[in-house]
Amino acid sequence: MKTNETEKIDLRVDEEERSNLEEVLDQENGWSRAYRTWRLFLSAICIGLAFYILYSAAFGGMPAWQHRAVFTSLALFLCFSFVPYKKGRNRLHPVFDLVPLLLSAALVAFTFLAYPEVSMRGGNVLPMDIAAGTLMMALIIEGVRRTVGIAMASLTLFFIIYVFAGPYFPGLAGHPGYSFNRLIDTMFISTNGIFSDPIYIASTVLILFLLFASILLRTGAGQFFIDFAFSLTGRLRGGPALASVLSSGMMGTITGNGVANATMTGPFTIPLMRKVGYSRNFSGGVEAVASQGGQIMPPIMGAAAFIMAEYTGIPFIQIAAYALIPALLYFFMASLMIYLQARKQGLEGLPKTQLPNFWEVIFKRGYLMLPLILIVVMMIQGYSPMRAGMWAIVSLCLISLLRKETRLSFVKFLGAIEQGIKNSISTIMACAGAGIITGAVIMTGLGTRFSRLAVDLSGGELLPLLLLIMVASIILGMGMPTVSAYVILATVAVGGLTQVGVPVIAAHLFVFYFGIFSGITPPVAITSYITAGIARGEPMRTSFQSMRIGIAGFLLPYMFIYNPTLLLEGSTPTIILGVGTATIGLVSFACFIQGYAVSATNLLQRITFLAAALLLVAFEPVTDGLGILLFLGVFMYQWIKNKMSFARSSQEGSGRNGRSERESSTG
């Protein structure tokens, strides 16, 4: 994209065109009138489900089991309607699509009509329950395969088999085994399996916030995020990359999905990073880090954060408060890595004339952020996330009327909530699969035994235990959405951390972070692979770049375990001091990774920066003091040396100029 200095960079995001792309392709393919009628029917189901969710948030809905079972069955129906059995097909297959579609429709009818009798026969499973439960588990596995991937589907199937095959597993992994009736009773009739906390959260809170995100983006908020970020950071060194971090972080706050975030902002931020001189792989890595990190940034965060509130019994707004400082430090570290890279390469920002005007951006769309503020205020006041999300949607629809550019017509509103339901399908499938895994872990007692094994292997020492659980978290998170990875890890790994004295919130956030950042960790770095495709880079190299840029995501969990002030524990002065030392530690670590501070570092300086960073992980007076001295020693040495070098070159330059003037006058 060639521009001169007076030409504005085109940062426009046509959200409506994006959402209508599928319909345009349908028409170009010449689909039949009957099929278009079928699509209209599906749209009506999506819109009807969205209105039911809004109604139940305001006035209450069906009883718990019925609500969750019908919701899951309807999600399966929509999954098999919109996601073909084979990637790339644009028509329903008469067997592999229509058969599961009809079976999921039968499940919708059964789960709606079977209540309340089915909930009263716990432990007394009837043949119809066995048939419906078996069918639902099979359809969930296939739905997970289509939407999440073969890894998650295989893991779900493995845990079902594990319920029966326990006697064949050695040592702590073994268990007596359970009957098929017991499996159906746990997975289908009770709310401890498929209809456990993940589906409960998905069918109440999560779906509301996904609807809110879809409506917000339809008003043009995506444009606001990008313009706002570029108006603030575009002129700085590496400005487009810094803007990518800021805009993707803001977008991720409302979408809660790293891959979706990358596909929304990547096509606009990556070309601009390339324009100022960043490589394809580095540009893709920056976008992956920012997109994935949006899941840890309050106020909304990702779906797993709502499940964390349910698991821990801690109000969501309190979890968001605990997560705020680590999230800010993560994005600060990513920005610092980008800035140091820009200094190493001698890159500059964009001219002011090519960037949006900050106040113009705020005036045009800044008021769209008021519903986000309303969510925070309502949850601080004690309202549930479900009620806060419902009122945020109402306020957003009203606020959008203030200007023509953001105004939502009734048709646009219906299109937005339909898209919101479609966007939620993969997350609902992940939650359903996670419910099966959770039920199997609870049935077999695997979580308790895994925690005991981890504690035994680590000898009861905290650091080896953290390293073990980090590796397990990254491996389990590979190829999975965050919600699935977190549910599994919270079930099997958190217990080991709490046994050695780690606070509950710190233990959950530890596995939460590593579950998230498995998305940028080779060899299965899904978000990095997506951004590599957008940047036309090499997937593996892009994933290594993203892991390098987002290295704070691997250091921060250790920091808030050993430095609880990052999770707001302690008095205000103590928290300020603890956050300050952690920040210096992260800066030192960034200098070590990049090999650059004021200027390029030699090997000894680089090792010193690493030593300072490691000393500053724990909040201890002696180690902190030593770490700060090491960091300041190298930093000040480079700064003074750089100043002296600059002064010397200036004197030499003035001397040459003086000689030139004398020679000229003599001549």
C-alpha positions in Angstrom: 0.0 0.0 0.0 1.8 3.1 -1.3 1.1 6.4 0.5 2.6 9.8 0.7 3.0 11.7 3.9 -0.2 13.7 3.5 -2.4 10.7 2.7 -4.4 9.0 5.4 -3.9 5.3 5.9 -7.1 3.4 5.2 -8.0 1.6 8.5 -11.6 1.1 7.7 -13.3 -2.1 8.9 -16.5 -3.0 7.2 -18.1 -5.3 9.8 -21.4 -5.5 8.0 -19.7 -6.6 4.8 -17.7 -9.2 6.7 -20.8 -10.7 8.3 -22.6 -10.7 4.9 -19.8 -12.4 3.0 -21.2 -15.9 3.5 -24.6 -14.9 2.1 -22.9 -13.3 -0.9 -21.0 -16.5 -1.6 -24.3 -18.4 -1.3 -25.9 -16.4 -4.0 -22.8 -16.7 -6.3 -23.0 -20.4 -5.9 -26.5 -20.4 -7.2 -28.0 -22.2 -4.3 -31.6 -23.3 -4.7 -34.6 -21.4 -3.3 -35.4 -24.3 -1.0 -31.9 -24.1 0.5 -32.3 -20.3 1.0 -35.5 -21.0 2.8 -33.7 -23.5 5.0 -31.1 -20.8 5.8 -33.9 -18.4 6.7 -35.3 -21.0 9.0 -32.0 -21.4 10.7 -31.7 -17.6 11.1 -35.1 -17.6 12.8 -33.9 -20.3 15.2 -30.7 -18.3 16.0 -32.7 -15.1 16.6 -35.3 -17.0 18.6 -32.5 -18.5 20.8 -30.9 -15.1 21.3 -34.3 -13.6 22.4 -34.8 -16.5 24.8 -31.4 -15.9 26.4 -32.2 -12.2 26.8 -35.6 -13.0 28.3 -34.2 -15.6 30.7 -31.5 -13.1 31.8 -34.2 -10.6 32.7 -37.1 -12.8 34.0 -35.7 -16.3 34.4 -36.0 -19.3 32.1 -36.6 -23.0 32.2 -35.5 -25.2 35.2 -31.7 -25.9 35.3 -31.5 -29.4 33.8 -34.1 -28.6 31.1 -32.5 -25.3 30.2 -29.0 -26.8 29.9 -30.1 -29.9 28.0 -32.3 -28.0 25.5 -29.6 -25.4 25.0 -27.0 -28.1 24.3 -29.2 -30.0 22.0 -30.1 -26.9 20.1 -26.4 -25.9 19.8 -25.8 -29.4 18.3 -28.6 -28.8 15.8 -27.0 -25.5 14.7 -23.6 -27.0 14.6 -24.6 -29.7 12.2 -26.5 -27.1 10.2 -23.7 -24.6 9.8 -20.5 -26.7 10.0 -20.2 -29.4 7.4 -18.6 -32.8 8.2 -15.8 -32.0 5.8 -14.0 -28.6 5.6 -14.7 -26.8 2.4 -18.1 -28.3 1.6 -20.8 -25.8 1.0 -23.8 -28.2 1.0 -25.2 -30.6 3.5 -24.2 -34.2 2.9 -27.3 -36.5 2.8 -25.8 -38.9 5.4 -22.9 -37.3 7.3 -24.8 -34.0 7.8 -28.5 -34.7 7.6 -28.5 -37.8 9.8 -26.8 -36.0 12.8 -29.0 -33.0 12.1 -32.2 -35.0 12.5 -30.9 -36.8 15.5 -30.0 -33.6 17.2 -33.5 -32.3 16.4 -34.9 -35.4 18.1 -32.7 -34.6 21.2 -34.2 -31.1 21.3 -37.7 -32.5 21.5 -36.7 -35.2 24.0 -34.9 -32.9 26.4 -37.7 -30.4 26.3 -40.5 -33.0 26.9 -38.6 -35.4 29.3 -38.5 -32.8 32.1 -39.3 -33.1 35.1 -39.4 -36.9 35.1 -35.8 -37.4 33.9 -34.5 -35.3 36.8 -36.3 -37.4 39.3 -34.9 -40.8 38.4 -31.2 -40.3 39.4 -29.7 -43.8 39.7 -32.7 -45.4 38.0 -31.7 -45.1 34.3 -34.3 -46.1 31.7 -33.6 -47.4 28.2 -34.8 -44.1 26.7 -32.2 -42.3 28.9 -29.5 -44.7 27.7 -30.4 -44.1 24.1 -30.6 -40.3 24.5 -27.5 -40.0 26.6 -25.4 -42.2 24.3 -26.7 -40.2 21.3 -25.8 -36.9 22.9 -22.3 -37.9 23.8 -21.7 -39.2 20.3 -23.0 -36.0 18.7 -21.0 -33.9 21.1 -17.8 -35.7 20.1 -18.6 -35.1 16.4 -19.6 -31.5 17.0 -16.3 -30.9 18.9 -14.4 -32.5 16.0 -16.0 -30.2 13.5 -15.7 -27.0 15.5 -12.7 -27.4 17.8 -10.6 -30.1 16.2 -9.6 -33.7 16.3 -7.4 -33.3 19.4 -10.2 -32.2 21.6 -12.6 -34.8 20.2 -10.1 -37.6 20.7 -9.5 -36.5 24.3 -13.2 -36.4 25.0 -13.6 -39.9 23.6 -10.6 -41.1 25.6 -12.1 -40.0 28.9 -15.4 -41.8 28.1 -13.4 -45.0 27.4 -11.3 -44.4 30.6 -14.5 -44.7 32.7 -14.7 -48.4 31.7 -11.0 -49.2 31.2 -9.8 -48.1 34.6 -8.8 -51.7 35.8 -6.4 -51.9 32.8 -4.4 -48.7 33.8 -1.4 -49.1 36.1 -0.7 -47.4 39.4 -2.5 -44.1 40.3 -4.1 -44.0 36.9 -6.1 -47.1 37.6 -9.6 -47.3 39.1 -12.3 -50.1 39.5 -14.3 -49.1 36.4 -18.0 -48.2 36.1 -21.0 -49.5 34.3 -22.6 -47.9 31.3 -25.7 -47.1 33.3 -23.6 -45.2 35.8 -21.9 -43.3 33.0 -25.3 -42.2 31.6 -26.6 -41.3 35.0 -23.6 -39.0 35.6 -23.2 -37.6 32.1 -26.8 -37.1 31.1 -29.3 -37.3 34.0 -27.3 -35.3 36.6 -25.7 -31.9 36.2 -22.2 -33.3 37.0 -21.3 -34.3 33.4 -22.4 -32.7 30.1 -24.7 -30.2 31.9 -22.1 -29.2 34.5 -20.6 -25.8 35.1 -19.1 -25.2 31.6 -22.5 -25.6 29.9 -24.2 -23.7 32.7 -21.8 -20.7 32.1 -22.1 -21.1 28.3 -25.9 -21.0 28.4 -26.2 -18.1 30.7 -23.3 -15.6 31.0 -21.1 -16.5 28.1 -23.7 -16.4 25.4 -24.8 -13.0 26.6 -21.4 -11.5 26.3 -20.9 -13.1 22.9 -24.1 -11.4 21.8 -22.9 -8.2 23.3 -19.6 -8.5 21.4 -21.4 -9.2 18.1 -23.7 -6.1 18.5 -20.8 -3.9 19.6 -18.8 -4.8 16.6 -21.8 -4.2 14.3 -21.9 -0.6 15.6 -18.4 -0.1 14.3 -16.5 -0.6 17.6 -13.8 -2.6 15.7 -13.1 0.6 13.7 -12.9 2.5 16.9 -10.4 0.1 18.5 -8.1 0.3 15.4 -8.3 4.1 15.0 -7.9 4.7 18.7 -4.8 2.5 18.9 -3.1 4.1 15.9 -4.0 7.7 17.0 -2.2 7.0 20.3 0.9 4.9 19.2 1.3 5.3 15.5 4.0 8.0 15.7 6.2 6.1 18.1 9.0 3.7 17.2 7.4 0.6 15.9 4.0 2.4 16.1 1.9 0.0 13.9 3.1 -3.0 16.0 2.3 -1.1 19.3 -1.1 -0.2 17.8 -1.6 -3.9 17.0 -1.0 -4.8 20.7 -3.4 -2.1 21.9 -6.2 -2.7 19.4 -6.0 -6.5 19.6 -6.0 -6.3 23.4 -9.1 -4.1 23.4 -10.8 -6.3 20.8 -9.9 -9.5 22.8 -11.5 -8.0 25.9 -14.9 -8.3 24.3 -14.5 -11.3 22.1 -12.5 -13.5 24.5 -11.2 -15.6 21.7 -7.6 -15.4 20.4 -8.2 -16.9 16.9 -11.4 -14.8 16.3 -9.5 -11.7 17.5 -6.6 -12.3 15.1 -8.8 -12.8 12.1 -10.6 -9.5 12.9 -7.7 -7.2 13.5 -4.8 -9.1 11.8 -5.7 -8.1 8.2 -5.4 -4.4 9.1 -2.5 -4.3 11.6 -0.1 -6.8 9.9 0.2 -5.0 6.6 0.9 -1.7 8.5 3.6 -3.5 10.5 5.1 -4.7 7.3 5.0 -1.2 5.9 7.4 0.2 8.5 9.9 -2.6 8.1 9.0 -5.5 10.4 9.4 -9.0 8.9 6.4 -11.2 8.0 7.1 -13.6 10.9 7.6 -10.9 13.5 4.4 -9.1 12.4 2.4 -12.3 12.6 4.0 -13.0 16.0 3.0 -9.6 17.4 -0.6 -10.0 16.3 -0.8 -13.5 17.8 0.6 -12.4 21.1 -1.8 -9.4 21.3 -4.8 -11.5 20.2 -4.2 -14.3 22.6 -3.6 -11.9 25.5 -7.0 -10.3 25.1 -8.4 -13.3 27.1 -6.6 -12.2 30.2 -7.5 -8.5 30.0 -10.5 -7.3 32.2 -13.3 -6.3 32.3 -14.7 -9.2 30.2 -11.7 -11.5 29.6 -12.5 -14.9 28.1 -15.1 -17.6 28.7 -12.8 -19.5 31.1 -12.8 -16.6 33.5 -16.5 -17.0 34.1 -16.1 -20.7 34.7 -13.3 -19.8 37.1 -15.7 -17.7 39.1 -18.1 -20.7 39.3 -15.3 -23.1 40.4 -13.7 -20.9 43.0 -16.9 -19.2 44.3 -15.1 -15.8 43.9 -17.3 -13.1 42.3 -16.3 -12.5 38.7 -15.5 -8.8 39.2 -13.1 -9.8 42.0 -11.4 -12.2 39.6 -11.1 -9.4 37.0 -9.5 -7.2 39.7 -7.0 -9.9 40.6 -6.2 -10.4 36.9 -5.7 -6.7 36.1 -2.1 -6.0 37.1 -0.7 -9.2 35.5 -2.6 -8.4 32.3 -1.2 -4.9 32.2 2.3 -6.2 32.8 1.8 -8.7 30.0 0.9 -6.0 27.5 3.6 -3.7 28.8 6.2 -6.5 28.2 4.9 -7.2 24.7 5.1 -3.5 23.9 8.6 -3.2 25.3 9.8 -6.2 23.2 8.4 -4.4 20.1 10.0 -1.1 21.0 13.4 -2.7 21.6 13.1 -4.6 18.3 12.3 -1.3 16.5 15.4 0.4 18.1 17.6 -2.6 17.0 16.3 -2.3 13.4 16.3 1.5 13.4 12.6 1.6 12.6 10.4 4.7 13.0 6.7 5.3 13.4 4.2 6.7 10.8 3.9 10.4 10.0 1.2 12.2 11.9 -0.5 13.2 8.7 -1.2 9.5 7.9 -2.8 8.8 11.3 -6.3 9.3 12.6 -6.9 12.3 14.9 -7.3 11.2 18.5 -10.1 13.6 19.5 -12.0 13.0 16.3 -11.8 9.2 17.0 -13.1 9.8 20.6 -15.9 12.0 19.4 -17.1 9.7 16.6 -17.2 6.4 18.4 -15.8 6.8 21.9 -19.2 6.7 23.5 -19.6 3.0 22.4 -17.3 2.1 25.3 -19.9 3.3 27.9 -21.6 -0.1 28.0 -18.3 -1.7 29.0 -18.1 0.8 31.9 -21.7 0.0 32.8 -20.7 -3.8 33.0 -17.9 -3.0 35.5 -20.0 -0.6 37.6 -23.0 -3.0 37.8 -20.8 -6.0 38.9 -19.0 -3.8 41.5 -22.5 -2.9 42.8 -23.2 -6.6 43.2 -25.2 -7.4 40.1 -24.6 -10.8 38.5 -22.6 -11.0 35.2 -25.7 -12.2 33.5 -27.8 -9.2 34.6 -24.9 -6.8 33.8 -24.5 -8.3 30.3 -28.3 -8.0 29.6 -28.3 -4.3 30.6 -25.1 -3.7 28.6 -26.9 -5.0 25.5 -29.9 -2.7 26.1 -27.7 0.3 26.8 -25.6 -0.4 23.7 -28.6 -0.5 21.4 -29.8 2.9 22.8 -26.4 4.6 22.7 -25.8 3.4 19.1 -28.7 5.7 18.1 -26.7 8.8 18.9 -24.9 9.0 15.5 -25.8 7.8 12.1 -22.5 5.9 11.7 -23.2 3.7 14.7 -27.0 3.5 14.5 -28.5 0.0 14.6 -31.7 -0.6 12.6 -33.9 -3.4 13.7 -32.6 -5.5 10.7 -29.0 -4.9 11.7 -29.8 -5.8 15.3 -31.3 -9.1 14.2 -28.3 -9.7 12.0 -25.9 -9.0 14.9 -27.6 -11.4 17.4 -27.8 -14.1 14.7 -24.1 -13.7 14.1 -23.5 -13.8 17.8 -25.3 -17.2 18.1 -23.3 -18.5 15.2 -20.0 -17.3 16.7 -20.9 -19.1 20.0 -21.3 -22.6 18.5 -17.6 -23.6 18.7 -17.4 -22.4 22.3 -20.6 -24.2 23.3 -19.2 -27.4 21.7 -15.9 -27.0 23.6 -17.9 -26.5 26.9 -19.9 -29.6 26.2 -16.8 -31.7 25.6 -15.2 -30.2 28.7 -18.3 -31.2 30.6 -17.8 -34.9 29.6 -14.1 -34.8 30.6 -15.0 -33.1 33.9 -17.7 -35.8 34.6 -15.2 -38.6 33.9 -12.5 -37.1 36.1 -15.0 -36.7 39.0 -16.3 -40.3 38.5 -12.9 -41.9 38.5 -11.2 -39.6 41.0 -8.4 -38.9 38.5 -8.0 -35.3 39.7 -7.2 -36.2 43.2 -4.7 -38.9 42.1 -3.0 -36.7 39.6 -2.5 -34.0 42.2 -1.1 -36.5 44.6 1.3 -37.8 41.9 2.4 -34.3 41.0 3.2 -33.5 44.7 5.0 -36.8 45.1 7.1 -36.3 42.0 8.1 -32.8 43.1 8.9 -33.9 46.6 6.4 -31.4 47.9 8.7 -28.5 46.7 6.9 -25.6 45.1 9.2 -24.8 42.1 9.4 -28.3 40.7 5.6 -28.7 41.1 5.1 -25.4 39.2 7.4 -26.6 36.4 5.5 -30.0 36.2 2.1 -28.3 36.0 3.4 -25.7 33.5 4.5 -28.5 31.2 1.2 -30.4 31.7 -0.8 -27.2 31.1 1.0 -26.4 27.8 0.7 -30.0 26.5 -3.0 -30.3 27.4 -3.7 -26.8 26.0 -2.2 -27.6 22.6 -4.9 -27.6 19.9 -7.7 -26.8 22.4 -9.6 -23.6 23.0 -8.9 -21.9 26.3 -12.1 -22.9 28.0 -11.5 -26.6 27.4 -7.9 -26.4 28.5 -8.7 -24.5 31.7 -11.6 -26.8 32.7 -9.3 -29.9 32.4 -6.4 -28.2 34.2 -8.6 -26.8 37.0 -10.0 -30.3 37.5 -6.7 -32.3 37.6 -3.9 -29.8 38.4 -5.1 -27.0 40.8 -5.5 -29.4 43.7 -1.8 -30.1 43.7 -0.9 -26.4 44.0 -3.4 -25.8 46.8 -1.9 -28.8 48.7 1.4 -27.0 48.9 -0.1 -23.8 50.1 -0.7 -21.8 46.9 -3.8 -19.6 47.3 -6.8 -20.8 45.3 -7.0 -17.7 43.0 -3.2 -17.9 42.3 -3.5 -21.6 41.5 -6.4 -21.1 39.1 -4.7 -18.2 37.4 -1.5 -20.2 37.0 -3.1 -22.9 34.9 -5.4 -20.4 33.2 -2.3 -18.5 31.9 -0.5 -21.5 30.6 -3.7 -22.9 29.1 -4.1 -19.6 27.2 -0.5 -19.3 26.0 -0.4 -22.8 24.7 -2.1 -21.1 21.7 1.3 -19.3 20.9 3.6 -22.2 21.9 5.1 -24.5 19.3 4.5 -27.0 17.9 0.7 -26.5 18.0 0.3 -22.8 18.2 -3.1 -22.3 16.6 -3.3 -18.5 16.9 0.2 -18.0 15.6 -0.6 -20.3 12.6 -3.6 -18.1 11.8 -1.6 -14.9 11.9 1.2 -16.5 9.9 -1.3 -17.1 7.2 -2.4 -13.5 7.2 1.2 -12.3 7.1 2.2 -14.9 4.5 5.0 -16.0 6.9 6.2 -19.4 7.9 3.9 -20.9 10.6 6.7 -22.4 12.8 8.9 -19.4 12.7 5.9 -17.1 13.4 5.0 -19.3 16.4 8.6 -19.0 17.8 8.5 -15.2 17.3 5.2 -15.0 19.1 6.5 -17.1 22.0 9.5 -14.8 22.2 7.5 -11.6 22.1 4.9 -13.0 24.6 7.6 -14.4 26.9 6.0 -12.5 29.8 3.1 -14.9 29.6 5.5 -17.6 30.8 7.2 -15.6 33.5 4.2 -13.8 35.0 2.5 -16.9 36.5 5.7 -17.6 38.5 5.8 -13.9 39.5 2.3 -13.8 41.0 2.9 -17.1 42.8 6.1 -15.8 44.4 5.0 -12.1 44.5 1.3 -12.1 45.7 1.2 -8.3 45.5 0.5 -8.7 41.8 -2.8 -10.2 42.9 -3.6 -7.3 45.1 -2.5 -9.0 48.4 -1.1 -6.6 51.0 -1.3 -2.9 51.8 -1.3 -0.2 49.1 2.4 0.8 49.6 3.4 -2.9 49.6 1.5 -3.5 46.4 3.1 -0.5 44.7 6.5 -1.7 45.7 5.9 -5.3 44.6 4.5 -4.2 41.2 7.5 -1.9 40.8 10.1 -4.6 41.4 8.2 -7.0 39.1 8.1 -4.3 36.4 11.9 -3.8 36.6 12.3 -7.6 36.5 10.2 -7.8 33.3 12.2 -4.9 31.7 15.4 -6.7 32.6 14.1 -10.0 31.1 13.1 -8.1 27.9 16.6 -6.7 27.6 18.0 -10.2 28.0 15.7 -11.7 25.3 16.3 -8.9 22.8 20.0 -8.4 23.5 19.4 -4.7 23.6 18.8 -2.0 26.2 20.3 1.5 25.6 22.4 -0.2 22.9 23.3 -3.7 21.9 24.5 -5.9 24.8 27.5 -8.2 25.0 27.3 -11.7 26.5 28.2 -10.7 30.0 25.6 -7.8 30.0 22.9 -10.1 28.7 23.6 -12.8 31.4 23.5 -10.0 34.0 20.1 -8.9 32.8 18.9 -12.5 33.1 20.2 -12.8 36.6 18.5 -9.6 37.6 15.2 -10.7 36.1 15.3 -14.1 38.0 16.2 -12.4 41.3 13.2 -10.1 40.9 10.7 -12.9 40.4 10.1 -13.3 44.2 9.1 -10.4 46.4 12.0 -10.5 48.9 14.1 -7.5 50.1 17.5 -9.1 49.6 16.9 -10.6 46.1 15.0 -7.5 45.0 17.8 -5.2 46.1 20.4 -7.3 44.4 18.4 -7.6 41.2 17.7 -3.9 41.0 21.5 -3.2 41.5 22.4 -5.6 38.7 19.9 -4.1 36.4 20.8 -0.5 37.1 24.5 -1.3 36.9 24.3 -2.6 33.3 21.7 0.0 32.2 23.6 3.0 33.6 26.9 1.7 32.2 25.3 1.5 28.7 23.6 4.9 29.1 26.8 6.7 30.2 28.9 4.9 27.5 26.3 5.9 24.9 26.3 9.5 26.1 30.1 9.7 26.0 30.2 8.1 22.5 27.6 10.7 21.3 29.6 13.6 22.8 32.8 12.3 21.3 31.2 12.0 17.9 29.8 15.5 18.2 33.2 17.0 19.1 34.8 15.2 16.2 32.1 16.5 13.9 32.5 20.1 15.2 36.3 19.7 14.8 36.0 18.6 11.2 33.6 21.5 10.5 36.1 24.0 12.1 38.9 22.7 10.0 36.8 22.9 6.9 35.9 26.5 7.7 39.6 27.4 8.2 40.7 25.7 5.1 38.0 27.5 3.2 39.0 30.9 4.5 42.7 30.2 3.8 41.9 29.2 0.3 
